[in-house]
Structures are given as C-alpha cells and as structure tokens.
Amino acid sequence: MTVLIIGGSGLLGSELVRRAGSSDGPPAATYHSRPGDPARALWHHLDLRAPRRLEELLDTVAPAAVINATSGGADWAVTAEGAARLALAAAERGIRLVHVSSDAVFSGASRDPYDESCLPDPLTPYGAAKAAAETAVRVIAPDAAVARTSLIIGNGRSAHEELVHALADGTREGALFTDDVRCPVHVSDLAAALWEITRSDAAGVFHLAGPDAVSRHRLGELIARRDGLDPARLPSARRCDTGLPGGIDVRLDCRATQRRLETRLRGARAFLSGADRA
C-alpha cells in the first residue's frame, strides 16, 4: 500500500516516515523547506496553497492513503483551506485520508474531558483553522479519519522539550504555566496509532493523547528530570494572569479510541521515566 505523508519532514511526519512498515515499501512524503532522510522516503516538495501542484502530486504518487500530518500553524490558507483542498482531491481519486487535528479546537470551558463526540469551540486563530479543517474533511470525505491529539513530545526534538532546556540553561526568558493543562503524547505512540488507523477502514473522529493530564510546568519538570536538568531552574507562572488567548485546561478523553486500537498510548509520567523511554 503506497502512503503519502503530508508534512513528512516535521516532528510527527518524520516519525511516521521512520515507522513505515517495510512490507509497505518506502512511503512518499512531502516537505516545504527541507526534505528528510532520502533513504526512508521518496520526497516531494509541496505547498498546500498550490492546488495544481497538489493534484499533480496525487496523480504522480497515486497513493492508496494520505496522512496529513502538517501543522501549518495559524496560517488559514494552509491549515484550513489546504486541508479542505486535500480532502476534495483525495475524495475525487478514492484515496483514504487520515487528517491530524489538535486539542486546540476546544476552549477548555467544559468541566469534563472532551470525548470524540464533542464539537469544536476554539478560542485562537490556530484552533479555528484546525476546527474548519476538521469540518471540511468530515463533510467532503465522510470515510476519512480525523485524529485529534495534544502536546507531542519526542526524545528531545519537540518544541516543548527545547523550551525546557532553554529555560533551564537560562538562554531564553519566559515561564511554564502551572494552570495550562494538556494530555501529552509521545510521538512514537502517536505515529504507531496513526499507522494503525491508516491501515484500517475506520472513519470518524479519534482522540490520540496520553492518559495523564499535566500542566506545562509539571511536564517541564518531568522532562528536566529525564534529561538530568534541575527542575528548580524552570520559572513558573499562571496563564490566567497573562491574558493570552486559548484554552487553559483542555483534556482529551481517549477511552473510546483506545478500546479500538492495539497501540497503547502512554501517559507522560510513563514515557518520561527512565525505565520507559521510547
């Protein structure tokens, strides 16, 4: 089965490329600025804002499935319109689509964790773009899978891990919020779950996050201990005192998704301990 990974040079995309099954052959993957390892994938330049290039790429690669692992940030043309354009092109060609979304689609106003049936109510431009992308994908391609995730942690390569090191080293100013709660997931677990979903015919919304709800500051402490840094050097603050937009306490309920998967999604306390480091 030929799979095309959109955003293959990013943190998640790189792990998807790395974990591609040998029985499937090397995947095709896209990049915007710089291609990844040429030994692991067939690389193609792509800008999701260019519809003709996207259609040409799908016709050239002729994938059975596409995983959209690109972020695009708050760039509406990439994150929202690009996802809709991809869904339309994939649907026209009968290509299976797995779209990676974010817990940023939720406001955090709910007192309960958000399960797969919850409707988006974003507070930020990024969350709004992701919510619009979800809606487009589900309307255009009803057989697609939409996978919402949370903070993605790797083995030192994620943005949060780099921030923790910079704060502990004193090379960057800032603080980690004690009231900003998420459900971090390890990139290897997330990639394995996405491959499992891609190889199935499962459709609808999936929640792929860890079972531990932790603040960004607590997560920073766990990362610091794993990496031999002094957690006491990590400055703390409360997000509610800053006026920054966005949900404060956003927890994904992943129990329904986890019952459908063989892949075990570990919590931050497990994958950041020395005994269970991926």
N, C-alpha and C positions, 0 to 999 in steps of 0.2 A: 504494500500500500504506500503510494507516494504521498507524503505530507509536506505542506508548505507552512513554514513558521514565519509569521509576520512579526518583525521586531526581534529577529534571532540573535542580534548582537548585544542585547540588553542582559540584565542580570537573570531574569526568568527565561528569556529566549535562549541564552547560552546554555542554561541547564537543560532546557528541552532538547536542544541540539545534542548535548552530551549524552543524554539518556535515551536517545533514539535507538530503538531496537535494531540489532544487526540484521535480523530477519526481514526487516522492512527496507533495508538498503539505506544509504545516506539520505537525510531529508534535504529538501530545498529550504533556504532561509533567506530573509531579506535584511538589509541594513540601510541606514540613512546616511551615516557619516563614515563608518569604517566596517569592513567585513570581519567576521570572526575566523576561527581556525578553518583553513581550506581543506584540511584532512577529514573534517567531521561533517561538512555540509557543502552543497552547491549554492553559492552565494549570488544574490541578485540585488541590485540597487532598486529601491522603491521609495517613492514619496506618495503617501495615501491621498494627497491633494491632487494627484495627476491621474484622472480616471482612465485615460487611454493607456498609460503605462501599466496600470493595474490589470486591465483587461488583456493586454498583450502578455503580461507575465503569467496569468492564469492559463491562457491558451498555450503558452510555451511549456510550462511545467506540467499542466494537466493533472493536478493533484486530486487524490480521492478525498482529501480532507485539508482544511486550513485551520491553523490555530492562530488567532490574533492576540499576540502577547505584547503588542506595543502599548506604550503608555500615552504618549502624546501630550501629557500634562493638561493644562487648561486651554490648549490650542483647539478651538472649536472645529476648525477645518480638518484637523487630523483626528481628534478623539471622537467627535460626534459624526461629522459629515463623512469622514474617511471610513468609519465603521459601517455606516449605512451604505456607502458605495460598495464596500467589500461584500456586505451581506447580499446586496442586489446582484452583483456579478457572480457570486458563488451560487446563489439560488438559480440564476439563469442557466448555469452549467451543471447543476445537480451535484455540487461539491458540498460535502459535510463541513459545517462551520462550528468551531468552538471559540467563543468570544470571552476573553478575560476581562472582568469588571472589578469593581472596588467597593469596599465598605464606605467610601466617600459619598455614595449615593444616599446615605442615611444621615439624618440630622442629629441623632443621639437623643431626641426628645422622648423616645419611648423608655419606660422604666424596665421593660423586658428586653431580652436579647432579640435581635431581628432574625426571623427564620426566612426560609426561601419564599414564603408567600407574601412577605411584606413589600409594600410598594415604596419606591424611592421618594424621598423628600429632602433633596440636597440643599446645602447652605452655601456652597462655594462654586465658583466657575468650573473647577475641575469636576466636582461631584455632579453638577448639572450636565456637563458634557458626557460624563460616563452614563448618567441616567438616560440621556437622549439616545446614546448609542445602544443601550440595552433595549429600549423601546423599539428602535428601528430594527434591530436584529430579530427580536421576537415577532414583530409584525411581518417583516419581509421573509424571514426564514423560520417558520414555526418548528421545523425539525432540528434547529440549531440548539446548542448547549451554551448557556450563559453562566460563567463561573465567577462568582464574587469572592474576592479574597481580602486579606488585611495587610498589615505590615509584613513585608517579605524580608527575611533575614537569611544571610548566607554564611560563608566561612570567612568573614572579614570583608566581603566585597559590597555589601549593601550600603545604602546611604546612611542608615541609622548607625551601623557599626562604624563607618568612617567618622561620623559626627561624634560618637562616644570617644573615639581615640583622640580626635582633635580637641575636644573639651578637656579630657584628662591630661593631655600634653600641654594645655594652655596655648595652643596655636590658633584657637578660634574662640570668639566670645559668644555667649548665649547661655541657655539653660535647657534642661529637660523637664517637661511638665509632669507634675505629680498627680494631676487630675485628668489627664488626657489618656483614656483607656482604650486599648485595642486588643485584638486576639492574634498575636504574631504567628506566622507560619514559616517553616524552614523551606527554602527554595527547592531543595531536593524532594521533599514530601509533596510540595505543590506541583512540581513538574511531573512526578510519578502519577499523581491523581489526574492531572490533565491528560496524560497519555492514556490512562485507563479509560477516561471518558471519551477521548477521541476515537479509540479503537472499538467503542461500543456504538449502539444506535440511540443512546439515551438523549432525551431532549428536555428542554425546560431550564429552570434555574437551579444552580448548585451553589452551596456555600463551602468554600475551601479555606478554612482558617484553623488555628490551633485551639485546643480546649481551654487554655489559660488566658484569662483576661488580666492584663497587667498594664500599669501606667508606663509612659515612655521613660520616666525616670527609673522605675523598677527594672524595666527592660535594659536600660543602660547599665545598671548595677550588675545584672546577670552577665551582660557582655563583658564588662570590665573584669569581673572575677574569672571568666573563662580565659581571657587574654592576658591575665597577670597584671592588670592595672589596678590602681587604688580607687575603689568606688567612691570614697570620700571626696575625691577631687572633682566629682561631677556636680556642677551647680544645679540647683533645682528652682522651680518657680511654678506658679499656678496659671494655667492658660486662661481661666476665667478672669484673671486680673489684667490680662493684656488687651482684651477687646478684639483679638484675632477671630476672624470668622471660621466656622466649621464646627462639626460635632465634637463634643468633649468626650462622652462615654458612649462608644459605639461597639457593641458586642454582637458578633455573628453567632447564631445558633446553627451549628453544623450537624446536629444529630441525625436528621433525616438523610442528608447527603452521605454521612459516614456509614449509615446502615446499607447504602447501596454500593459502597466501594470496598475493595480489598485493601487498598492503600491506607495505612494508618497515619493520620495527621497528628504529629506530636505537639505537645504544648511547649512553650518557651522554656519552662523550668527543666524539661527533659532534654531538648535538643541543645541547650546552652550549658548543660552539665558536662564535665569532662568525660563521664562514663558513657554519654550518649551523643557524642558529637558526630554529625554526619560528615 
